[in-house]
Amino acid sequence: MSAGKKHVSKSEVEHIAWLAHIELTEEEKELFTEQFNRILDFFRKIDEVDTNNVPPTYHVLELVNVYRKDEVGEPLPKEEVLKNAPRREDDFFKSPKIV
């Protein structure tokens, strides 16, 4: 880690674990604190790169609106639509009652 500066403290790792409802051992807390800080050190290295002459990139591929055309077609037969329904009643999907 650069100059011994920590980005994430052990108490912050404990708080993150609490938010995620995860129980960690003391060894895991130490390990995750070290790993988080190493990851953040890599981001610090990226910050050192001069990107002044690099245009922003929003997409890695130069594809725009690659959607199929929305065309009206014949509907599927009811039996085909309902054949994989876990529960059905007559010509409808049956779902649990939600209150």
DSSP file (Angstrom, degrees, kcal/mol; ACC not computed):
  #  RESIDUE AA STRUCTURE BP1 BP2  ACC     N-H-->O    O-->H-N    N-H-->O    O-->H-N    TCO  KAPPA ALPHA  PHI   PSI    X-CA   Y-CA   Z-CA
    1    1 A M    >         0   0    0      0, 0.0     3,-1.0     0, 0.0     2,-0.3   0.000 360.0 360.0 360.0 141.4    0.0    0.0    0.0
    2    2 A S  G >   -     0   0    0      1,-0.3     3,-1.9     3,-0.1     0, 0.0  -0.491 360.0 -21.8 -73.3 124.3    1.3    3.4   -0.9
    3    3 A A  G 3  S-     0   0    0     -2,-0.3    -1,-0.3     1,-0.3     3,-0.1   0.683 109.4 -78.5  54.3  23.7    2.9    5.4    2.1
    4    4 A G  G <  S+     0   0    0     -3,-1.0     2,-0.4     1,-0.2    -1,-0.3   0.586  87.1 150.0  68.4   8.9    0.9    3.3    4.5
    5    5 A K    <   -     0   0    0     -3,-1.9     2,-0.4    32,-0.0    -1,-0.2  -0.624  34.7-149.9 -80.2 127.1   -2.3    5.2    3.9
    6    6 A K        -     0   0    0     -2,-0.4     3,-0.1     1,-0.1    28,-0.1  -0.784  16.4-171.4 -96.9 139.9   -5.5    3.2    4.3
    7    7 A H  S    S+     0   0    0     -2,-0.4     2,-0.4     1,-0.3    -1,-0.1   0.783  79.9  35.4 -92.1 -35.9   -8.5    4.0    2.3
    8    8 A V  S    S-     0   0    0     25,-0.2    -1,-0.3    26,-0.0     2,-0.2  -0.978  76.4-148.9-125.1 129.9  -10.8    1.6    4.2
    9    9 A S     >  -     0   0    0     -2,-0.4     4,-1.9    -3,-0.1     3,-0.2  -0.500  29.0-110.4 -93.2 165.9  -10.6    0.9    7.9
   10   10 A K  H  > S+     0   0    0      1,-0.2     4,-2.3     2,-0.2     5,-0.1   0.876 120.2  55.5 -61.5 -37.5  -11.4   -2.3    9.7
   11   11 A S  H  > S+     0   0    0      1,-0.2     4,-2.0     2,-0.2    -1,-0.2   0.847 105.8  52.0 -66.4 -31.8  -14.5   -0.6   11.3
   12   12 A E  H  > S+     0   0    0      2,-0.2     4,-2.6     1,-0.2    -1,-0.2   0.886 108.2  50.7 -69.8 -37.5  -15.7    0.4    7.8
   13   13 A V  H  X S+     0   0    0     -4,-1.9     4,-2.5     2,-0.2    -2,-0.2   0.911 109.8  50.9 -63.1 -41.4  -15.4   -3.3    6.7
   14   14 A E  H  X S+     0   0    0     -4,-2.3     4,-2.2     2,-0.2    -2,-0.2   0.898 110.7  49.0 -61.2 -40.5  -17.4   -4.2    9.8
   15   15 A H  H  X S+     0   0    0     -4,-2.0     4,-2.6     2,-0.2    -2,-0.2   0.911 110.3  50.1 -66.9 -42.0  -20.1   -1.7    8.8
   16   16 A I  H  X S+     0   0    0     -4,-2.6     4,-2.0     1,-0.2    -2,-0.2   0.918 111.4  49.1 -61.1 -43.1  -20.2   -3.0    5.3
   17   17 A A  H  <>S+     0   0    0     -4,-2.5     5,-3.0     1,-0.2     4,-0.4   0.895 110.2  51.2 -63.0 -39.8  -20.6   -6.5    6.6
   18   18 A W  H ><5S+     0   0    0     -4,-2.2     3,-1.1     1,-0.2    -2,-0.2   0.920 109.8  49.6 -64.0 -43.6  -23.4   -5.3    8.9
   19   19 A L  H 3<5S+     0   0    0     -4,-2.6    -1,-0.2     1,-0.3    -2,-0.2   0.860 114.0  45.7 -62.3 -35.6  -25.2   -3.6    6.0
   20   20 A A  T 3<5S-     0   0    0     -4,-2.0    -1,-0.3    -5,-0.2    -2,-0.2   0.425 111.8-122.0 -87.4   0.8  -24.9   -6.8    3.9
   21   21 A H  T < 5 +     0   0    0     -3,-1.1     2,-0.4    -4,-0.4    -3,-0.2   0.917  64.4 143.3  57.0  45.5  -26.0   -9.0    6.9
   22   22 A I      < -     0   0    0     -5,-3.0     2,-0.5    -6,-0.1    -1,-0.2  -0.963  45.5-142.5-118.5 130.2  -22.7  -11.0    6.7
   23   23 A E        -     0   0    0     -2,-0.4     2,-0.4    -3,-0.1    -9,-0.0  -0.808  22.0-168.9 -91.7 129.8  -20.9  -12.2    9.8
   24   24 A L        -     0   0    0     -2,-0.5     2,-0.1   -10,-0.1    -2,-0.0  -0.920  17.4-130.2-119.1 144.2  -17.1  -12.0    9.5
   25   25 A T     >  -     0   0    0     -2,-0.4     4,-2.3     1,-0.1     5,-0.2  -0.390  35.9-104.0 -77.7 167.6  -14.4  -13.5   11.7
   26   26 A E  H  > S+     0   0    0      1,-0.2     4,-2.1     2,-0.2     5,-0.2   0.885 124.3  52.8 -60.1 -38.6  -11.6  -11.3   12.9
   27   27 A E  H  > S+     0   0    0      1,-0.2     4,-2.6     2,-0.2    -1,-0.2   0.908 108.9  48.9 -64.2 -41.6   -9.3  -12.9   10.3
   28   28 A E  H  > S+     0   0    0      2,-0.2     4,-3.1     1,-0.2     5,-0.3   0.890 108.7  53.5 -65.7 -38.9  -11.8  -12.2    7.5
   29   29 A K  H  X S+     0   0    0     -4,-2.3     4,-2.1     2,-0.2    -1,-0.2   0.927 111.9  44.9 -60.6 -44.7  -12.1   -8.5    8.6
   30   30 A E  H  X S+     0   0    0     -4,-2.1     4,-2.3     2,-0.2    -2,-0.2   0.924 114.7  49.0 -64.0 -44.6   -8.4   -8.1    8.4
   31   31 A L  H  X S+     0   0    0     -4,-2.6     4,-2.7     1,-0.2    -2,-0.2   0.933 113.2  45.5 -61.8 -48.0   -8.2   -9.9    5.1
   32   32 A F  H  X S+     0   0    0     -4,-3.1     4,-2.9     2,-0.2     5,-0.2   0.858 110.3  54.4 -67.8 -34.7  -11.0   -7.8    3.5
   33   33 A T  H  X S+     0   0    0     -4,-2.1     4,-2.0    -5,-0.3   -25,-0.2   0.946 112.5  44.0 -61.5 -46.7   -9.6   -4.6    4.9
   34   34 A E  H  X S+     0   0    0     -4,-2.3     4,-2.1     2,-0.2    -2,-0.2   0.918 115.3  48.1 -63.2 -44.4   -6.3   -5.4    3.2
   35   35 A Q  H  X S+     0   0    0     -4,-2.7     4,-2.4     2,-0.2    -2,-0.2   0.910 110.6  50.3 -66.4 -43.0   -7.9   -6.5    0.0
   36   36 A F  H  X S+     0   0    0     -4,-2.9     4,-2.4     1,-0.2    -1,-0.2   0.920 111.8  49.0 -59.6 -43.0  -10.2   -3.4   -0.3
   37   37 A N  H  X S+     0   0    0     -4,-2.0     4,-1.8    -5,-0.2    -1,-0.2   0.867 109.6  50.9 -67.7 -36.0   -7.2   -1.2    0.3
   38   38 A R  H  X S+     0   0    0     -4,-2.1     4,-1.5     2,-0.2    -1,-0.2   0.911 110.7  49.7 -65.6 -41.1   -5.1   -3.0   -2.4
   39   39 A I  H  X S+     0   0    0     -4,-2.4     4,-1.4     1,-0.2     3,-0.3   0.931 111.0  48.9 -62.1 -45.3   -8.0   -2.6   -4.9
   40   40 A L  H  X S+     0   0    0     -4,-2.4     4,-1.7     1,-0.2    -1,-0.2   0.817 105.2  58.9 -67.1 -29.5   -8.3    1.1   -4.1
   41   41 A D  H  X S+     0   0    0     -4,-1.8     4,-1.7     2,-0.2    -1,-0.2   0.866 101.9  54.5 -64.4 -35.7   -4.5    1.5   -4.6
   42   42 A F  H  X S+     0   0    0     -4,-1.5     4,-1.7    -3,-0.3    -2,-0.2   0.892 106.4  51.4 -64.2 -38.0   -4.9    0.2   -8.1
   43   43 A F  H  X S+     0   0    0     -4,-1.4     4,-2.0     1,-0.2    -1,-0.2   0.871 105.1  56.5 -65.2 -35.5   -7.5    2.9   -8.7
   44   44 A R  H  X S+     0   0    0     -4,-1.7     4,-0.7     1,-0.2    -1,-0.2   0.893 105.1  51.9 -61.8 -38.9   -5.0    5.4   -7.4
   45   45 A K  H >< S+     0   0    0     -4,-1.7     3,-0.9     1,-0.2     4,-0.4   0.900 107.2  52.4 -63.9 -39.5   -2.6    4.2  -10.1
   46   46 A I  H >< S+     0   0    0     -4,-1.7     3,-1.6     1,-0.3    -1,-0.2   0.886 102.4  59.8 -63.0 -37.6   -5.2    4.8  -12.7
   47   47 A D  H 3< S+     0   0    0     -4,-2.0    -1,-0.3     1,-0.3    -2,-0.2   0.738  96.0  63.6 -61.6 -22.5   -5.7    8.3  -11.4
   48   48 A E  T << S+     0   0    0     -3,-0.9    -1,-0.3    -4,-0.7     2,-0.3   0.647  80.0 101.9 -77.3 -15.0   -2.0    9.0  -12.2
   49   49 A V  S <  S-     0   0    0     -3,-1.6     2,-0.7    -4,-0.4    -3,-0.0  -0.526  78.8-123.0 -75.0 133.3   -2.6    8.5  -16.0
   50   50 A D        +     0   0    0     -2,-0.3     3,-0.2     1,-0.1    -1,-0.1  -0.671  40.2 164.0 -77.8 112.4   -2.8   11.7  -18.0
   51   51 A T    >   +     0   0    0     -2,-0.7     3,-1.6    -4,-0.1    -1,-0.1   0.115  35.1 115.9-115.5  19.2   -6.2   11.5  -19.8
   52   52 A N  T 3  S+     0   0    0      1,-0.3    -1,-0.1     3,-0.0    -2,-0.0   0.858  83.8  39.4 -59.1 -37.2   -6.5   15.2  -20.8
   53   53 A N  T 3  S+     0   0    0     -3,-0.2    -1,-0.3     2,-0.1    -2,-0.1   0.212  94.5  99.6 -99.1  15.6   -6.4   14.4  -24.5
   54   54 A V  S <  S-     0   0    0     -3,-1.6     3,-0.1     3,-0.0    -3,-0.0  -0.899  71.2-133.8-104.2 119.2   -8.6   11.3  -24.3
   55   55 A P        -     0   0    0      0, 0.0    -2,-0.1     0, 0.0    -3,-0.0  -0.372  33.8 -93.3 -68.9 149.5  -12.2   11.8  -25.3
   56   56 A P        -     0   0    0      0, 0.0     2,-0.5     0, 0.0     0, 0.0  -0.329  37.1-147.3 -61.1 142.6  -14.8   10.3  -22.9
   57   57 A T        +     0   0    0      1,-0.1     3,-0.1    -3,-0.1    -3,-0.0  -0.960  25.2 169.8-116.8 120.1  -16.0    6.9  -23.9
   58   58 A Y  S    S+     0   0    0     -2,-0.5     2,-0.4     1,-0.3    -1,-0.1   0.726  75.0  26.2 -98.4 -27.4  -19.6    5.9  -23.2
   59   59 A H        -     0   0    0      1,-0.1    -1,-0.3     0, 0.0     0, 0.0  -0.996  62.9-147.0-135.5 140.8  -19.6    2.7  -25.2
   60   60 A V  S    S+     0   0    0     -2,-0.4     2,-0.4    -3,-0.1    -1,-0.1   0.755  90.9  50.5 -78.4 -23.3  -16.7    0.4  -26.1
   61   61 A L  S    S-     0   0    0      2,-0.1     2,-1.5    -3,-0.1    -3,-0.0  -0.888  87.1-125.1-112.5 146.4  -18.3   -0.5  -29.4
   62   62 A E        +     0   0    0     -2,-0.4     2,-0.4     2,-0.0    -2,-0.0  -0.300  65.0 131.4 -87.1  54.7  -19.6    2.1  -31.9
   63   63 A L        -     0   0    0     -2,-1.5     2,-0.4     3,-0.0     3,-0.1  -0.890  36.5-167.3-106.8 137.0  -23.1    0.5  -32.0
   64   64 A V        -     0   0    0     -2,-0.4     3,-0.2     1,-0.2    -2,-0.0  -0.988  63.4 -15.8-128.1 130.3  -26.1    2.7  -31.6
   65   65 A N        -     0   0    0     -2,-0.4     2,-1.5     1,-0.2    -1,-0.2   0.923  65.8-177.0  45.6  65.5  -29.7    1.5  -31.0
   66   66 A V        +     0   0    0     -3,-0.1     2,-0.3     2,-0.0    -1,-0.2  -0.537  30.4 136.4 -92.1  69.7  -29.2   -2.1  -31.9
   67   67 A Y        -     0   0    0     -2,-1.5     2,-0.1    -3,-0.2     3,-0.1  -0.839  56.9-111.1-114.2 152.1  -32.8   -3.1  -31.5
   68   68 A R        -     0   0    0     -2,-0.3     2,-0.2     1,-0.1    -1,-0.0  -0.443  45.6 -92.2 -75.1 157.7  -34.9   -5.3  -33.7
   69   69 A K        -     0   0    0     -2,-0.1     2,-1.2     1,-0.1    -1,-0.1  -0.484  36.0-122.6 -69.3 138.7  -37.8   -3.6  -35.5
   70   70 A D        +     0   0    0     -2,-0.2     2,-0.4    -3,-0.1    -1,-0.1  -0.717  43.7 173.4 -86.9  98.8  -41.0   -3.7  -33.6
   71   71 A E        -     0   0    0     -2,-1.2     2,-0.3     0, 0.0    -3,-0.0  -0.893  32.8-121.9-114.4 138.1  -43.3   -5.4  -36.1
   72   72 A V        +     0   0    0     -2,-0.4     2,-0.2     3,-0.0    -2,-0.0  -0.574  43.2 163.9 -75.1 133.0  -46.8   -6.6  -35.5
   73   73 A G        -     0   0    0     -2,-0.3    -1,-0.0     1,-0.0     0, 0.0  -0.740  44.0 -62.5-136.8-173.9  -47.3  -10.3  -36.1
   74   74 A E        -     0   0    0     -2,-0.2     2,-0.0     1,-0.1    -1,-0.0  -0.551  56.4-116.9 -73.7 136.3  -49.6  -13.1  -35.4
   75   75 A P        -     0   0    0      0, 0.0    -1,-0.1     0, 0.0     3,-0.1  -0.345  32.7-101.1 -70.1 155.8  -50.1  -13.9  -31.6
   76   76 A L        -     0   0    0      1,-0.1     2,-0.1     2,-0.1     5,-0.0  -0.440  44.5 -95.8 -71.7 150.9  -49.1  -17.2  -30.3
   77   77 A P     >  -     0   0    0      0, 0.0     4,-2.0     0, 0.0     3,-0.5  -0.396  33.1-117.7 -64.9 146.9  -51.8  -19.8  -29.7
   78   78 A K  H  > S+     0   0    0      1,-0.2     4,-2.5     2,-0.2     5,-0.2   0.877 113.0  55.1 -54.0 -43.3  -53.1  -19.8  -26.1
   79   79 A E  H  > S+     0   0    0      1,-0.2     4,-0.8     2,-0.2    -1,-0.2   0.889 108.5  47.8 -61.4 -39.6  -52.0  -23.4  -25.5
   80   80 A E  H  4 S+     0   0    0     -3,-0.5     3,-0.4     1,-0.2     4,-0.3   0.889 112.4  49.6 -68.5 -38.4  -48.4  -22.6  -26.5
   81   81 A V  H  < S+     0   0    0     -4,-2.0     3,-0.4     1,-0.2    -2,-0.2   0.901 119.0  37.5 -65.4 -40.9  -48.3  -19.6  -24.3
   82   82 A L  H >< S+     0   0    0     -4,-2.5     3,-1.4    -5,-0.2    -1,-0.2   0.453  87.1  97.8 -92.3  -1.4  -49.7  -21.5  -21.3
   83   83 A K  T 3< S+     0   0    0     -4,-0.8    -1,-0.2    -3,-0.4    -2,-0.1   0.801  91.8  37.4 -64.0 -29.1  -47.8  -24.8  -21.8
   84   84 A N  T 3  S+     0   0    0     -3,-0.4    -1,-0.3    -4,-0.3    -2,-0.1   0.312  83.8 126.9-103.2   8.5  -45.0  -24.0  -19.3
   85   85 A A    <   -     0   0    0     -3,-1.4     3,-0.1     1,-0.2    -3,-0.0  -0.492  55.8-145.6 -67.2 128.2  -47.1  -22.2  -16.8
   86   86 A P  S    S+     0   0    0      0, 0.0     2,-0.4     0, 0.0    -1,-0.2   0.866  86.2  12.6 -63.6 -34.3  -46.6  -23.7  -13.3
   87   87 A R  S    S+     0   0    0      7,-0.2     7,-2.3     2,-0.0     2,-0.3  -0.999  73.8 169.4-141.8 140.5  -50.2  -23.0  -12.5
   88   88 A R  E     -A   93   0A   0     -2,-0.4     2,-0.4     5,-0.3     5,-0.2  -0.983  21.8-154.7-147.3 158.4  -53.1  -22.0  -14.6
   89   89 A E  E >   -A   92   0A   0      3,-2.1     3,-1.5    -2,-0.3     2,-0.2  -0.960  69.7 -47.6-137.3 117.4  -56.9  -21.7  -14.5
   90   90 A D  T 3  S-     0   0    0     -2,-0.4     0, 0.0     1,-0.2     0, 0.0  -0.415 125.5 -18.6  54.8-121.1  -58.8  -22.0  -17.7
   91   91 A D  T 3  S+     0   0    0     -2,-0.2     2,-0.3    -3,-0.1    -1,-0.2  -0.027 123.0  86.3-103.0  31.0  -57.0  -19.7  -20.2
   92   92 A F  E <  S-A   89   0A   0     -3,-1.5    -3,-2.1   -10,-0.0     2,-0.3  -0.910  79.6-110.0-130.8 155.2  -55.1  -17.7  -17.6
   93   93 A F  E     -A   88   0A   0     -2,-0.3     2,-0.5    -5,-0.2    -5,-0.3  -0.648  34.8-142.9 -74.7 138.6  -51.9  -17.8  -15.5
   94   94 A K        +     0   0    0     -7,-2.3    -7,-0.2    -2,-0.3    -1,-0.0  -0.922  22.8 179.8-108.2 130.4  -52.7  -18.5  -11.9
   95   95 A S        -     0   0    0     -2,-0.5     3,-0.1     1,-0.1    -7,-0.0  -0.852  35.8 -85.4-124.9 161.9  -50.6  -16.7   -9.3
   96   96 A P        -     0   0    0      0, 0.0     2,-0.3     0, 0.0    -1,-0.1  -0.304  52.8 -98.7 -63.4 149.7  -50.5  -16.7   -5.5
   97   97 A K        -     0   0    0      2,-0.0     2,-0.5     1,-0.0     0, 0.0  -0.535  37.9-156.8 -69.9 129.7  -52.8  -14.2   -3.9
   98   98 A I              0   0    0     -2,-0.3    -1,-0.0     1,-0.1    -3,-0.0  -0.947 360.0 360.0-113.8 124.0  -51.0  -11.1   -2.8
   99   99 A V              0   0    0     -2,-0.5    -1,-0.1     0, 0.0    -2,-0.0   0.429 360.0 360.0-102.1 360.0  -52.4   -9.0   -0.1
